[in-house]
């Protein structure tokens, strides 16, 4: 199954957030299955390191959506990155994580900070981000980097703690 197709099965990892839209309770929908290869590919699109630059996921992934910035943040990108980390967590445990995945994650965090979080970065210096968007990106990047740091430090119990806390306190902000 491709990672661009959302289906109606619940993907249980970390926590299962719920929110209400127009009186209808919606469970977070995920992907029926994603293997390690697909997770690594998805990370490469989110980092804009994948050579398939014509793929919509490249243009609309975590970094691709920031350059050029279209005015909105897509929280689905953040959740997909965290899903990829969860899928790849066994590779971290076995010390078998691909260098490409680490490079993708480092690129997402480093360029995300450089472009969006610093006043001299291209998005803030050009007045393209609202203060709330800066705060959201800061939270997302901190959560991603915390999970990666914890996984690299063999602290698997702790790796998704911040993400789970985020889901519990922000479950009404996500739209899929």
CNS distance restraints for C-alpha pairs under 8 A (distance, minus, plus):
assign (resid   1 and name CA) (resid   5 and name CA) 7.60 0.50 0.50
assign (resid   1 and name CA) (resid  32 and name CA) 7.82 0.50 0.50
assign (resid   1 and name CA) (resid  33 and name CA) 7.12 0.50 0.50
assign (resid   1 and name CA) (resid  34 and name CA) 7.38 0.50 0.50
assign (resid   2 and name CA) (resid  38 and name CA) 7.65 0.50 0.50
assign (resid   3 and name CA) (resid  31 and name CA) 7.08 0.50 0.50
assign (resid   3 and name CA) (resid  34 and name CA) 7.16 0.50 0.50
assign (resid   3 and name CA) (resid  38 and name CA) 6.99 0.50 0.50
assign (resid   3 and name CA) (resid  42 and name CA) 7.19 0.50 0.50
assign (resid   4 and name CA) (resid  57 and name CA) 7.63 0.50 0.50
assign (resid   5 and name CA) (resid  31 and name CA) 7.40 0.50 0.50
assign (resid   6 and name CA) (resid  29 and name CA) 7.15 0.50 0.50
assign (resid   6 and name CA) (resid  30 and name CA) 6.17 0.50 0.50
assign (resid   6 and name CA) (resid  31 and name CA) 5.72 0.50 0.50
assign (resid   7 and name CA) (resid  29 and name CA) 6.92 0.50 0.50
assign (resid   7 and name CA) (resid  30 and name CA) 6.65 0.50 0.50
assign (resid   7 and name CA) (resid  31 and name CA) 6.02 0.50 0.50
assign (resid   7 and name CA) (resid  32 and name CA) 6.54 0.50 0.50
assign (resid   8 and name CA) (resid  29 and name CA) 6.08 0.50 0.50
assign (resid   8 and name CA) (resid  30 and name CA) 7.39 0.50 0.50
assign (resid   8 and name CA) (resid  32 and name CA) 7.90 0.50 0.50
assign (resid   9 and name CA) (resid  29 and name CA) 6.15 0.50 0.50
assign (resid   9 and name CA) (resid  30 and name CA) 6.44 0.50 0.50
assign (resid   9 and name CA) (resid  31 and name CA) 6.84 0.50 0.50
assign (resid   9 and name CA) (resid  32 and name CA) 5.85 0.50 0.50
assign (resid  10 and name CA) (resid  27 and name CA) 7.36 0.50 0.50
assign (resid  10 and name CA) (resid  28 and name CA) 6.70 0.50 0.50
assign (resid  10 and name CA) (resid  29 and name CA) 5.09 0.50 0.50
assign (resid  10 and name CA) (resid  30 and name CA) 5.57 0.50 0.50
assign (resid  10 and name CA) (resid  31 and name CA) 7.38 0.50 0.50
assign (resid  10 and name CA) (resid  32 and name CA) 7.44 0.50 0.50
assign (resid  11 and name CA) (resid  28 and name CA) 7.84 0.50 0.50
assign (resid  11 and name CA) (resid  29 and name CA) 6.52 0.50 0.50
assign (resid  11 and name CA) (resid  30 and name CA) 4.81 0.50 0.50
assign (resid  11 and name CA) (resid  31 and name CA) 6.03 0.50 0.50
assign (resid  11 and name CA) (resid  32 and name CA) 6.68 0.50 0.50
assign (resid  11 and name CA) (resid  33 and name CA) 7.94 0.50 0.50
assign (resid  12 and name CA) (resid  16 and name CA) 6.33 0.50 0.50
assign (resid  13 and name CA) (resid  83 and name CA) 7.38 0.50 0.50
assign (resid  13 and name CA) (resid  86 and name CA) 7.15 0.50 0.50
assign (resid  14 and name CA) (resid 160 and name CA) 6.85 0.50 0.50
assign (resid  14 and name CA) (resid 164 and name CA) 6.31 0.50 0.50
assign (resid  15 and name CA) (resid 164 and name CA) 6.04 0.50 0.50
assign (resid  15 and name CA) (resid 167 and name CA) 7.32 0.50 0.50
assign (resid  16 and name CA) (resid  27 and name CA) 7.18 0.50 0.50
assign (resid  16 and name CA) (resid  28 and name CA) 6.71 0.50 0.50
assign (resid  17 and name CA) (resid  27 and name CA) 6.34 0.50 0.50
assign (resid  17 and name CA) (resid  28 and name CA) 6.08 0.50 0.50
assign (resid  17 and name CA) (resid 167 and name CA) 6.31 0.50 0.50
assign (resid  17 and name CA) (resid 168 and name CA) 6.99 0.50 0.50
assign (resid  17 and name CA) (resid 171 and name CA) 5.79 0.50 0.50
assign (resid  18 and name CA) (resid  25 and name CA) 6.81 0.50 0.50
assign (resid  18 and name CA) (resid  26 and name CA) 5.71 0.50 0.50
assign (resid  18 and name CA) (resid  27 and name CA) 4.71 0.50 0.50
assign (resid  18 and name CA) (resid  28 and name CA) 6.33 0.50 0.50
assign (resid  18 and name CA) (resid 171 and name CA) 6.33 0.50 0.50
assign (resid  18 and name CA) (resid 172 and name CA) 7.57 0.50 0.50
assign (resid  19 and name CA) (resid  25 and name CA) 5.77 0.50 0.50
assign (resid  19 and name CA) (resid  26 and name CA) 5.52 0.50 0.50
assign (resid  19 and name CA) (resid  27 and name CA) 6.83 0.50 0.50
assign (resid  19 and name CA) (resid 171 and name CA) 6.08 0.50 0.50
assign (resid  19 and name CA) (resid 172 and name CA) 5.18 0.50 0.50
assign (resid  20 and name CA) (resid  24 and name CA) 5.32 0.50 0.50
assign (resid  20 and name CA) (resid  25 and name CA) 4.40 0.50 0.50
assign (resid  20 and name CA) (resid  26 and name CA) 5.93 0.50 0.50
assign (resid  20 and name CA) (resid 172 and name CA) 7.30 0.50 0.50
assign (resid  21 and name CA) (resid  25 and name CA) 6.51 0.50 0.50
assign (resid  21 and name CA) (resid  26 and name CA) 7.17 0.50 0.50
assign (resid  28 and name CA) (resid 176 and name CA) 7.46 0.50 0.50
assign (resid  29 and name CA) (resid 176 and name CA) 7.53 0.50 0.50
assign (resid  34 and name CA) (resid  38 and name CA) 5.82 0.50 0.50
assign (resid  34 and name CA) (resid  39 and name CA) 6.43 0.50 0.50
assign (resid  34 and name CA) (resid  87 and name CA) 7.73 0.50 0.50
assign (resid  35 and name CA) (resid  39 and name CA) 6.22 0.50 0.50
assign (resid  35 and name CA) (resid  87 and name CA) 7.27 0.50 0.50
assign (resid  36 and name CA) (resid  40 and name CA) 6.11 0.50 0.50
assign (resid  36 and name CA) (resid  84 and name CA) 7.95 0.50 0.50
assign (resid  36 and name CA) (resid  87 and name CA) 6.40 0.50 0.50
assign (resid  36 and name CA) (resid  88 and name CA) 6.18 0.50 0.50
assign (resid  37 and name CA) (resid  41 and name CA) 6.16 0.50 0.50
assign (resid  38 and name CA) (resid  42 and name CA) 6.02 0.50 0.50
assign (resid  39 and name CA) (resid  43 and name CA) 6.22 0.50 0.50
assign (resid  39 and name CA) (resid  83 and name CA) 8.00 0.50 0.50
assign (resid  39 and name CA) (resid  84 and name CA) 4.89 0.50 0.50
assign (resid  39 and name CA) (resid  85 and name CA) 7.97 0.50 0.50
assign (resid  39 and name CA) (resid  87 and name CA) 6.94 0.50 0.50
assign (resid  39 and name CA) (resid  88 and name CA) 7.33 0.50 0.50
assign (resid  40 and name CA) (resid  44 and name CA) 6.28 0.50 0.50
assign (resid  40 and name CA) (resid  84 and name CA) 7.21 0.50 0.50
assign (resid  40 and name CA) (resid 100 and name CA) 7.74 0.50 0.50
assign (resid  40 and name CA) (resid 101 and name CA) 5.84 0.50 0.50
assign (resid  41 and name CA) (resid  45 and name CA) 6.48 0.50 0.50
assign (resid  41 and name CA) (resid  50 and name CA) 7.64 0.50 0.50
assign (resid  42 and name CA) (resid  46 and name CA) 6.31 0.50 0.50
assign (resid  42 and name CA) (resid  80 and name CA) 7.96 0.50 0.50
assign (resid  42 and name CA) (resid  81 and name CA) 7.87 0.50 0.50
assign (resid  42 and name CA) (resid  84 and name CA) 7.54 0.50 0.50
assign (resid  43 and name CA) (resid  47 and name CA) 6.08 0.50 0.50
assign (resid  43 and name CA) (resid  81 and name CA) 6.50 0.50 0.50
assign (resid  43 and name CA) (resid  84 and name CA) 7.04 0.50 0.50
assign (resid  43 and name CA) (resid 101 and name CA) 6.79 0.50 0.50
assign (resid  43 and name CA) (resid 104 and name CA) 6.05 0.50 0.50
assign (resid  43 and name CA) (resid 105 and name CA) 7.19 0.50 0.50
assign (resid  44 and name CA) (resid  48 and name CA) 6.07 0.50 0.50
assign (resid  44 and name CA) (resid  49 and name CA) 5.22 0.50 0.50
assign (resid  44 and name CA) (resid  50 and name CA) 4.97 0.50 0.50
assign (resid  44 and name CA) (resid 100 and name CA) 7.93 0.50 0.50
assign (resid  44 and name CA) (resid 101 and name CA) 7.38 0.50 0.50
assign (resid  44 and name CA) (resid 104 and name CA) 5.73 0.50 0.50
assign (resid  45 and name CA) (resid  49 and name CA) 6.30 0.50 0.50
assign (resid  45 and name CA) (resid  50 and name CA) 5.36 0.50 0.50
assign (resid  45 and name CA) (resid  57 and name CA) 5.97 0.50 0.50
assign (resid  45 and name CA) (resid  58 and name CA) 4.64 0.50 0.50
assign (resid  45 and name CA) (resid  61 and name CA) 6.07 0.50 0.50
assign (resid  46 and name CA) (resid  57 and name CA) 7.34 0.50 0.50
assign (resid  46 and name CA) (resid  58 and name CA) 6.44 0.50 0.50
assign (resid  46 and name CA) (resid  60 and name CA) 7.98 0.50 0.50
assign (resid  46 and name CA) (resid  61 and name CA) 4.35 0.50 0.50
assign (resid  46 and name CA) (resid  62 and name CA) 4.68 0.50 0.50
assign (resid  46 and name CA) (resid  63 and name CA) 5.87 0.50 0.50
assign (resid  46 and name CA) (resid  64 and name CA) 6.94 0.50 0.50
assign (resid  46 and name CA) (resid  77 and name CA) 7.27 0.50 0.50
assign (resid  46 and name CA) (resid  81 and name CA) 7.60 0.50 0.50
assign (resid  46 and name CA) (resid 104 and name CA) 7.78 0.50 0.50
assign (resid  46 and name CA) (resid 108 and name CA) 7.18 0.50 0.50
assign (resid  47 and name CA) (resid  61 and name CA) 7.36 0.50 0.50
assign (resid  47 and name CA) (resid  62 and name CA) 6.65 0.50 0.50
assign (resid  47 and name CA) (resid  63 and name CA) 5.67 0.50 0.50
assign (resid  47 and name CA) (resid  64 and name CA) 7.51 0.50 0.50
assign (resid  47 and name CA) (resid 104 and name CA) 5.28 0.50 0.50
assign (resid  47 and name CA) (resid 105 and name CA) 7.08 0.50 0.50
assign (resid  47 and name CA) (resid 107 and name CA) 5.95 0.50 0.50
assign (resid  47 and name CA) (resid 108 and name CA) 5.11 0.50 0.50
assign (resid  48 and name CA) (resid  53 and name CA) 7.77 0.50 0.50
assign (resid  48 and name CA) (resid  58 and name CA) 5.68 0.50 0.50
assign (resid  48 and name CA) (resid  59 and name CA) 7.77 0.50 0.50
assign (resid  48 and name CA) (resid  61 and name CA) 7.34 0.50 0.50
assign (resid  48 and name CA) (resid  63 and name CA) 6.17 0.50 0.50
assign (resid  48 and name CA) (resid  64 and name CA) 5.98 0.50 0.50
assign (resid  49 and name CA) (resid 104 and name CA) 6.97 0.50 0.50
assign (resid  50 and name CA) (resid  58 and name CA) 7.24 0.50 0.50
assign (resid  52 and name CA) (resid  58 and name CA) 7.22 0.50 0.50
assign (resid  53 and name CA) (resid  58 and name CA) 5.75 0.50 0.50
assign (resid  53 and name CA) (resid  59 and name CA) 7.04 0.50 0.50
assign (resid  54 and name CA) (resid  58 and name CA) 7.05 0.50 0.50
assign (resid  54 and name CA) (resid  59 and name CA) 7.37 0.50 0.50
assign (resid  55 and name CA) (resid  59 and name CA) 6.76 0.50 0.50
assign (resid  56 and name CA) (resid  60 and name CA) 5.93 0.50 0.50
assign (resid  57 and name CA) (resid  61 and name CA) 5.19 0.50 0.50
assign (resid  58 and name CA) (resid  64 and name CA) 5.83 0.50 0.50
assign (resid  59 and name CA) (resid  64 and name CA) 4.57 0.50 0.50
assign (resid  59 and name CA) (resid  65 and name CA) 6.09 0.50 0.50
assign (resid  60 and name CA) (resid  64 and name CA) 5.20 0.50 0.50
assign (resid  60 and name CA) (resid  65 and name CA) 4.60 0.50 0.50
assign (resid  61 and name CA) (resid  65 and name CA) 5.62 0.50 0.50
assign (resid  61 and name CA) (resid  77 and name CA) 6.03 0.50 0.50
assign (resid  62 and name CA) (resid  66 and name CA) 7.03 0.50 0.50
assign (resid  62 and name CA) (resid  74 and name CA) 7.80 0.50 0.50
assign (resid  62 and name CA) (resid  77 and name CA) 5.39 0.50 0.50
assign (resid  62 and name CA) (resid  78 and name CA) 6.97 0.50 0.50
assign (resid  62 and name CA) (resid 108 and name CA) 7.32 0.50 0.50
assign (resid  63 and name CA) (resid  67 and name CA) 6.69 0.50 0.50
assign (resid  63 and name CA) (resid 108 and name CA) 6.56 0.50 0.50
assign (resid  63 and name CA) (resid 111 and name CA) 7.65 0.50 0.50
assign (resid  63 and name CA) (resid 112 and name CA) 6.67 0.50 0.50
assign (resid  64 and name CA) (resid  68 and name CA) 7.24 0.50 0.50
assign (resid  65 and name CA) (resid  69 and name CA) 5.72 0.50 0.50
assign (resid  65 and name CA) (resid  70 and name CA) 6.99 0.50 0.50
assign (resid  65 and name CA) (resid  73 and name CA) 7.61 0.50 0.50
assign (resid  66 and name CA) (resid  70 and name CA) 7.36 0.50 0.50
assign (resid  66 and name CA) (resid 115 and name CA) 7.93 0.50 0.50
assign (resid  66 and name CA) (resid 123 and name CA) 7.95 0.50 0.50
assign (resid  69 and name CA) (resid 123 and name CA) 7.70 0.50 0.50
assign (resid  69 and name CA) (resid 128 and name CA) 7.38 0.50 0.50
assign (resid  71 and name CA) (resid 128 and name CA) 7.03 0.50 0.50
assign (resid  71 and name CA) (resid 129 and name CA) 7.22 0.50 0.50
assign (resid  73 and name CA) (resid 133 and name CA) 7.28 0.50 0.50
assign (resid  74 and name CA) (resid  78 and name CA) 7.54 0.50 0.50
assign (resid  75 and name CA) (resid  79 and name CA) 6.41 0.50 0.50
assign (resid  75 and name CA) (resid 174 and name CA) 6.55 0.50 0.50
assign (resid  75 and name CA) (resid 175 and name CA) 7.57 0.50 0.50
assign (resid  76 and name CA) (resid  80 and name CA) 6.04 0.50 0.50
assign (resid  76 and name CA) (resid 174 and name CA) 7.81 0.50 0.50
assign (resid  76 and name CA) (resid 175 and name CA) 7.64 0.50 0.50
assign (resid  76 and name CA) (resid 176 and name CA) 6.55 0.50 0.50
assign (resid  77 and name CA) (resid  81 and name CA) 6.31 0.50 0.50
assign (resid  78 and name CA) (resid  82 and name CA) 6.43 0.50 0.50
assign (resid  78 and name CA) (resid 140 and name CA) 6.60 0.50 0.50
assign (resid  79 and name CA) (resid  83 and name CA) 6.08 0.50 0.50
assign (resid  80 and name CA) (resid  84 and name CA) 6.14 0.50 0.50
assign (resid  81 and name CA) (resid  85 and name CA) 6.29 0.50 0.50
assign (resid  81 and name CA) (resid 144 and name CA) 7.69 0.50 0.50
assign (resid  82 and name CA) (resid  86 and name CA) 6.26 0.50 0.50
assign (resid  82 and name CA) (resid 144 and name CA) 6.85 0.50 0.50
assign (resid  82 and name CA) (resid 163 and name CA) 7.99 0.50 0.50
assign (resid  83 and name CA) (resid  87 and name CA) 6.25 0.50 0.50
assign (resid  84 and name CA) (resid  88 and name CA) 6.08 0.50 0.50
assign (resid  85 and name CA) (resid  89 and name CA) 5.82 0.50 0.50
assign (resid  85 and name CA) (resid 147 and name CA) 7.82 0.50 0.50
assign (resid  85 and name CA) (resid 148 and name CA) 7.67 0.50 0.50
assign (resid  88 and name CA) (resid  92 and name CA) 6.71 0.50 0.50
assign (resid  88 and name CA) (resid  97 and name CA) 7.25 0.50 0.50
assign (resid  89 and name CA) (resid  93 and name CA) 6.36 0.50 0.50
assign (resid  89 and name CA) (resid 151 and name CA) 6.87 0.50 0.50
assign (resid  89 and name CA) (resid 156 and name CA) 7.66 0.50 0.50
assign (resid  90 and name CA) (resid  94 and name CA) 6.24 0.50 0.50
assign (resid  91 and name CA) (resid  95 and name CA) 5.89 0.50 0.50
assign (resid  91 and name CA) (resid  96 and name CA) 4.77 0.50 0.50
assign (resid  91 and name CA) (resid  97 and name CA) 4.66 0.50 0.50
assign (resid  92 and name CA) (resid  96 and name CA) 6.12 0.50 0.50
assign (resid  92 and name CA) (resid  97 and name CA) 5.31 0.50 0.50
assign (resid  92 and name CA) (resid 151 and name CA) 6.01 0.50 0.50
assign (resid  92 and name CA) (resid 152 and name CA) 6.42 0.50 0.50
assign (resid  92 and name CA) (resid 154 and name CA) 7.58 0.50 0.50
assign (resid  93 and name CA) (resid 151 and name CA) 7.38 0.50 0.50
assign (resid  93 and name CA) (resid 154 and name CA) 6.51 0.50 0.50
assign (resid  93 and name CA) (resid 156 and name CA) 7.80 0.50 0.50
assign (resid  97 and name CA) (resid 101 and name CA) 7.07 0.50 0.50
assign (resid  97 and name CA) (resid 102 and name CA) 7.52 0.50 0.50
assign (resid  98 and name CA) (resid 102 and name CA) 6.70 0.50 0.50
assign (resid  99 and name CA) (resid 103 and name CA) 6.09 0.50 0.50
assign (resid 100 and name CA) (resid 104 and name CA) 6.06 0.50 0.50
assign (resid 101 and name CA) (resid 105 and name CA) 6.18 0.50 0.50
assign (resid 102 and name CA) (resid 106 and name CA) 6.05 0.50 0.50
assign (resid 103 and name CA) (resid 107 and name CA) 5.97 0.50 0.50
assign (resid 104 and name CA) (resid 108 and name CA) 6.18 0.50 0.50
assign (resid 105 and name CA) (resid 109 and name CA) 6.32 0.50 0.50
assign (resid 105 and name CA) (resid 145 and name CA) 7.98 0.50 0.50
assign (resid 105 and name CA) (resid 148 and name CA) 7.86 0.50 0.50
assign (resid 106 and name CA) (resid 110 and name CA) 5.87 0.50 0.50
assign (resid 107 and name CA) (resid 111 and name CA) 5.66 0.50 0.50
assign (resid 107 and name CA) (resid 112 and name CA) 7.68 0.50 0.50
assign (resid 108 and name CA) (resid 112 and name CA) 5.56 0.50 0.50
assign (resid 108 and name CA) (resid 141 and name CA) 7.93 0.50 0.50
assign (resid 109 and name CA) (resid 113 and name CA) 6.11 0.50 0.50
assign (resid 109 and name CA) (resid 141 and name CA) 5.70 0.50 0.50
assign (resid 109 and name CA) (resid 144 and name CA) 7.46 0.50 0.50
assign (resid 109 and name CA) (resid 145 and name CA) 6.63 0.50 0.50
assign (resid 110 and name CA) (resid 114 and name CA) 6.14 0.50 0.50
assign (resid 111 and name CA) (resid 115 and name CA) 5.75 0.50 0.50
assign (resid 112 and name CA) (resid 116 and name CA) 5.81 0.50 0.50
assign (resid 112 and name CA) (resid 117 and name CA) 7.26 0.50 0.50
assign (resid 112 and name CA) (resid 137 and name CA) 7.80 0.50 0.50
assign (resid 112 and name CA) (resid 141 and name CA) 7.21 0.50 0.50
assign (resid 113 and name CA) (resid 117 and name CA) 4.77 0.50 0.50
assign (resid 113 and name CA) (resid 118 and name CA) 6.55 0.50 0.50
assign (resid 113 and name CA) (resid 138 and name CA) 7.49 0.50 0.50
assign (resid 113 and name CA) (resid 141 and name CA) 7.46 0.50 0.50
assign (resid 114 and name CA) (resid 118 and name CA) 5.83 0.50 0.50
assign (resid 114 and name CA) (resid 121 and name CA) 5.48 0.50 0.50
assign (resid 114 and name CA) (resid 122 and name CA) 7.98 0.50 0.50
assign (resid 115 and name CA) (resid 121 and name CA) 4.45 0.50 0.50
assign (resid 115 and name CA) (resid 122 and name CA) 5.24 0.50 0.50
assign (resid 115 and name CA) (resid 123 and name CA) 5.79 0.50 0.50
assign (resid 115 and name CA) (resid 124 and name CA) 7.65 0.50 0.50
assign (resid 116 and name CA) (resid 121 and name CA) 5.85 0.50 0.50
assign (resid 116 and name CA) (resid 122 and name CA) 6.96 0.50 0.50
assign (resid 116 and name CA) (resid 123 and name CA) 5.31 0.50 0.50
assign (resid 116 and name CA) (resid 124 and name CA) 6.10 0.50 0.50
assign (resid 116 and name CA) (resid 129 and name CA) 7.69 0.50 0.50
assign (resid 116 and name CA) (resid 134 and name CA) 6.61 0.50 0.50
assign (resid 116 and name CA) (resid 137 and name CA) 7.46 0.50 0.50
assign (resid 117 and name CA) (resid 121 and name CA) 6.93 0.50 0.50
assign (resid 117 and name CA) (resid 124 and name CA) 7.32 0.50 0.50
assign (resid 117 and name CA) (resid 134 and name CA) 6.13 0.50 0.50
assign (resid 117 and name CA) (resid 137 and name CA) 7.49 0.50 0.50
assign (resid 117 and name CA) (resid 138 and name CA) 6.60 0.50 0.50
assign (resid 118 and name CA) (resid 124 and name CA) 6.90 0.50 0.50
assign (resid 119 and name CA) (resid 124 and name CA) 5.21 0.50 0.50
assign (resid 119 and name CA) (resid 125 and name CA) 5.75 0.50 0.50
assign (resid 120 and name CA) (resid 124 and name CA) 6.59 0.50 0.50
assign (resid 120 and name CA) (resid 125 and name CA) 5.28 0.50 0.50
assign (resid 121 and name CA) (resid 125 and name CA) 5.78 0.50 0.50
assign (resid 122 and name CA) (resid 126 and name CA) 6.06 0.50 0.50
assign (resid 123 and name CA) (resid 127 and name CA) 6.26 0.50 0.50
assign (resid 123 and name CA) (resid 128 and name CA) 5.15 0.50 0.50
assign (resid 123 and name CA) (resid 129 and name CA) 6.17 0.50 0.50
assign (resid 124 and name CA) (resid 128 and name CA) 5.95 0.50 0.50
assign (resid 124 and name CA) (resid 129 and name CA) 5.96 0.50 0.50
assign (resid 129 and name CA) (resid 133 and name CA) 5.92 0.50 0.50
assign (resid 129 and name CA) (resid 134 and name CA) 6.41 0.50 0.50
assign (resid 130 and name CA) (resid 134 and name CA) 6.48 0.50 0.50
assign (resid 131 and name CA) (resid 135 and name CA) 6.32 0.50 0.50
assign (resid 132 and name CA) (resid 136 and name CA) 6.17 0.50 0.50
assign (resid 133 and name CA) (resid 137 and name CA) 6.12 0.50 0.50
assign (resid 134 and name CA) (resid 138 and name CA) 6.08 0.50 0.50
assign (resid 135 and name CA) (resid 139 and name CA) 6.25 0.50 0.50
assign (resid 136 and name CA) (resid 140 and name CA) 6.20 0.50 0.50
assign (resid 137 and name CA) (resid 141 and name CA) 6.00 0.50 0.50
assign (resid 138 and name CA) (resid 142 and name CA) 6.04 0.50 0.50
assign (resid 139 and name CA) (resid 143 and name CA) 6.13 0.50 0.50
assign (resid 140 and name CA) (resid 144 and name CA) 6.20 0.50 0.50
assign (resid 141 and name CA) (resid 145 and name CA) 6.05 0.50 0.50
assign (resid 142 and name CA) (resid 146 and name CA) 5.91 0.50 0.50
assign (resid 143 and name CA) (resid 147 and name CA) 6.19 0.50 0.50
assign (resid 143 and name CA) (resid 162 and name CA) 6.08 0.50 0.50
assign (resid 143 and name CA) (resid 163 and name CA) 6.11 0.50 0.50
assign (resid 144 and name CA) (resid 148 and name CA) 6.30 0.50 0.50
assign (resid 145 and name CA) (resid 149 and name CA) 5.98 0.50 0.50
assign (resid 146 and name CA) (resid 150 and name CA) 6.05 0.50 0.50
assign (resid 146 and name CA) (resid 159 and name CA) 6.82 0.50 0.50
assign (resid 146 and name CA) (resid 162 and name CA) 7.74 0.50 0.50
assign (resid 147 and name CA) (resid 151 and name CA) 6.09 0.50 0.50
assign (resid 147 and name CA) (resid 158 and name CA) 7.75 0.50 0.50
assign (resid 147 and name CA) (resid 159 and name CA) 4.32 0.50 0.50
assign (resid 147 and name CA) (resid 160 and name CA) 5.84 0.50 0.50
assign (resid 147 and name CA) (resid 162 and name CA) 7.89 0.50 0.50
assign (resid 148 and name CA) (resid 152 and name CA) 6.06 0.50 0.50
assign (resid 148 and name CA) (resid 159 and name CA) 7.13 0.50 0.50
assign (resid 149 and name CA) (resid 153 and name CA) 6.10 0.50 0.50
assign (resid 149 and name CA) (resid 159 and name CA) 7.70 0.50 0.50
assign (resid 150 and name CA) (resid 154 and name CA) 6.30 0.50 0.50
assign (resid 150 and name CA) (resid 155 and name CA) 4.90 0.50 0.50
assign (resid 150 and name CA) (resid 156 and name CA) 6.42 0.50 0.50
assign (resid 150 and name CA) (resid 158 and name CA) 6.46 0.50 0.50
assign (resid 150 and name CA) (resid 159 and name CA) 4.84 0.50 0.50
assign (resid 151 and name CA) (resid 155 and name CA) 5.57 0.50 0.50
assign (resid 151 and name CA) (resid 156 and name CA) 5.52 0.50 0.50
assign (resid 151 and name CA) (resid 159 and name CA) 5.86 0.50 0.50
assign (resid 155 and name CA) (resid 159 and name CA) 6.22 0.50 0.50
assign (resid 156 and name CA) (resid 160 and name CA) 7.72 0.50 0.50
assign (resid 157 and name CA) (resid 161 and name CA) 7.61 0.50 0.50
assign (resid 160 and name CA) (resid 164 and name CA) 6.09 0.50 0.50
assign (resid 161 and name CA) (resid 165 and name CA) 6.24 0.50 0.50
assign (resid 162 and name CA) (resid 166 and name CA) 6.10 0.50 0.50
assign (resid 163 and name CA) (resid 167 and name CA) 6.21 0.50 0.50
assign (resid 164 and name CA) (resid 168 and name CA) 6.25 0.50 0.50
assign (resid 165 and name CA) (resid 169 and name CA) 6.29 0.50 0.50
assign (resid 166 and name CA) (resid 170 and name CA) 5.79 0.50 0.50
assign (resid 166 and name CA) (resid 171 and name CA) 7.85 0.50 0.50
assign (resid 167 and name CA) (resid 171 and name CA) 5.24 0.50 0.50
assign (resid 170 and name CA) (resid 174 and name CA) 7.52 0.50 0.50
